[in-house]
């Protein structure tokens, strides 16, 4: 559900989703200017809006930043493009998993290619690896980082020092890869 609130001198539209496992309120400003909030179910809309207002300077600065970005004008992918990118992403993910899992030897169940809005990849507790179809649009070294990152979650389901040590075994420049992915954002 889309809601509106006055933030400073602007009216900001935002979406709110509640998550049973969420422990705090989070704000995400997407590259297309969407403001998305997530919160635990027990927190009222009023409390969420108070939190949003307490972060008003940051929210307005981020909205200004994305509106000035040339990426904000990138059109959404068509259904035909998404289908093609999904096929490319599956081939890419499976080949990179095969390469890097010779080093790690982890057991996983299924590989899925999805149209995720906020993540490049994820790993479920049941050992399923999920990747955003947009990995097909990334440079190879960033795809390698995403694949290794999710593979390492099969053993370390967190971002502890032990997790990052595992990632560094195959992607020693993982910090630079993280920085580049943040700069790219999720397009289209």
BELRA-V806195 format. One record per residue. SS is DSSP state (A for helix, B for strand, O for the rest). Layout:
# BELRA-V806195
<<SS> <SS>>
This chain:
# BELRA-V806195
<<O> <B> <B> <B> <B> <B> <B> <O> <O> <B> <B> <B> <B> <B> <B> <B> <B> <B> <O> <O> <O> <O> <O> <O> <O> <B> <B> <B> <B> <O> <O> <O> <O> <O> <B> <B> <B> <B> <B> <O> <O> <O> <O> <O> <A> <A> <A> <A> <A> <A> <A> <A> <A> <A> <O> <A> <A> <A> <A> <A> <A> <A> <A> <A> <A> <A> <A> <A> <O> <A> <A> <A> <A> <O> <O> <O> <O> <O> <A> <A> <A> <A> <A> <A> <A> <A> <A> <A> <A> <A> <A> <A> <A> <A> <A> <A> <A> <A> <A> <A> <A> <A> <A> <A> <O> <O> <O> <O> <O> <O> <B> <B> <B> <B> <O> <O> <O> <O> <O> <O> <B> <B> <B> <O> <O> <O> <O> <O> <B> <B> <B> <B> <A> <A> <A> <A> <A> <O> <O> <A> <A> <A> <A> <A> <A> <A> <A> <A> <A> <A> <A> <A> <O> <O> <O> <O> <O> <O> <O> <O> <A> <A> <A> <A> <A> <A> <A> <A> <A> <A> <O> <O> <O> <A> <A> <A> <A> <A> <A> <A> <A> <A> <A> <A> <O> <O> <O> <O>>
